């Protein structure tokens, strides 16, 4: 499988991620994700992880960073990630 390559652009409240699979449009305020104009089903925490990774795309994000940011004060197993 080819690795996911992307670049991100923001348009007001919309975020467009250009991937080798095509553009992915995210509207964080509406918590929606679209690919090719069609809505994609994404679980809330999955969207939170995606947004966190995009927001910190200029650095390596560790598992500890994700856990501290998205699951504070919660015991999380590796299976969740």
Secondary structure, DSSP 8 states (H G I E B T S, - for coil): -----EEEEEETTEEEEEETTEEEEEETTTTEEEETTEEE---HHHHHHHHHHHHTTTS---HHHHHHHHSTT----TTT-
